[in-house]
């Protein structure tokens, strides 16, 4: 997903996603939802502040649906 965000020109959002991913062991987020949840429960309380900061940055960056506009622009240019 990080690479996909970079590909559509959203490196700012990619950096946020990478920061969120980096909270997981080895920076690897399990695909299985139950496994992700178990890992989240085992994380120290301090990670809440990290996720809160990432959320705040995401919503500040996405004012005016910037991410959706970038995705639509990418799709319009690259559709077959």
ABEGO torsion letter per residue (X at the ends): XAAAAAAAGBAAAAAAAAAAAAABBGGBBBABAAAAAAAAAABBAAAAAAAAAAAAAAAAAABGGAAAAAAAAAAAAABX
